[in-house]
Amino acid sequence: MSHAISEILQFVEENDVKFIRLAFCDGSGVPKNIAIMASELPDAMERGVSFDASAIAGFAGAEKSDLFLFPDPDTLAIFPWRPSQGCVARFYCSIRYPDGTPFEGDGRRILQQTVEKAAQDGYRFLFGPECEFYLFRTNEEGDPTLLPHDKAGYFDIAPLDHGENVRREICLTLEEMGIRPERSHHEQGPGQNEIDFRCASPLQAADNLMTLRTTVKAVAAQNGLFASFLPKPLADKSGSGLHINLSLFRGEENLFRDFARNPHPTAASFLAGILSHIREISVFANPLPGSYRRFGSYEAPLAVSWSCENRSQLIRVPAAHGSDCRMEVRSPDPACNPYLTVALLLEAGMEGVCQGLLLPAPADFDFYNADDCRKASLPLLPQSLGEAVDAARKSEFLHRILPEKLLESYLGLKEKEWEAVQNSDDPVQYESQHYFEMI
């Protein structure tokens, strides 16, 4: 038994941890877990814990369905909202076949491989997500409704903003779990909120984002509310985005420093690489049929474009200083699998660096209020899940970067989802019935 594992077992005993949640997410980003007793942890770390992968959408068929979860020792955290006696703790896990070989659909492993490959060339990244979500009221039976928690808008305060105390509780809970929230506020939509936390390594930040989703839902439920991460839960209101802030470093140099005045060629090529592949990546960054109803309104992007500071474009380079210098990708939404989405964005960016891609001219205008001629000058993001699947099917980039088994399984699942929505009498109602309580 390694020293690290012995320390973990000592922590578990000293903190009266009785239940261990082994957590992961499916290809579409839906959180999953299995609970084991704390006494089973040594065996889980050595031999893994098996589960039926055929029951996880897109993972495996019934004929070869055994996969194993192996806890990542660096991800141990106690759930503060569970009882202090007989505590519940959580690990994020790697996923392997019975013979110990890695599972192709393990997004955490894919992201880590991407980071390690860039490190060999002298590059590293910081990733900081800005996650929006809605808080809805529940009915007398405790079931979620589509009635927003309040009628407040962007940056409003109490008493109009009813979410202040809930956001406070979420932020304090995240701190107890070792995550440092930086900002929280009411967003544009009624009952819509945002919580941002400190940039970290891509894998840690993706883990933190999954923790945020779990924590928000748990704290909301304790307050008699339901939290939704659907990209467009209310048809005529602001959609929820997952803005992804990326910094690119070579050694200790932040290559996005002073980008507006003097763009570093490597950072410019990194940004150009993401622009060149964003349509193909959209099926991962925007995994639901309703993801595409969000585009083109309430500051959600529509065109494949970039600008400095401009929130109407797909990618912007915010005004910032020092280590905060970064680019911001504004198309992903919080329903996505963050491991796969960020891995693909980084791979696209690094391909741009390797090829020395030239960055197109910035779109320094308000896209929403521009004339039709100006809008027509820019290529558009996919306008539906079906169009996004088609773009991914034709993508040489995706077929080269992702394991073929993962890509085919994922795209096949998305094709079925798109077909089901198309065949429904009311696509919006269908999505509400099938995704609202899940996401």
BELLIN-V557269 format. One line per field, one symbol per residue. phi: phi as a letter, one per 20 degrees, with the letter a starting at -180 (. if undefined). A space follows every 50 residues. Layout:
phi = ???
//
This chain:
phi = .ffffffffffgffdlfdcdeedbcfgenffcacdcfgfefgfffedncf beffedgneaeffbdeccedfegfdfbeffeegfdmfddccececcfgen ffffeeffffffffffffffendbccccedddbdddfdefenefddeffb dfcgmfcfefeeegfffgffffffffenddfdbbafefffmecbcdcffb ggffffgffffgfffgfffgffdmccecdgfbfdgdcgeddcfdecdddc meeefeflffebffgfffffffffgfdffffgfefcedgfgefffnblme fcdebbaemfeedfccdffbclfefadcedegcfefefffffgfffffff ffffemfeffffeebfffdffffffffdfdfgebfffffgffgeeffffe eeggffffffffffffffffffeefcgffffffecgeee
//
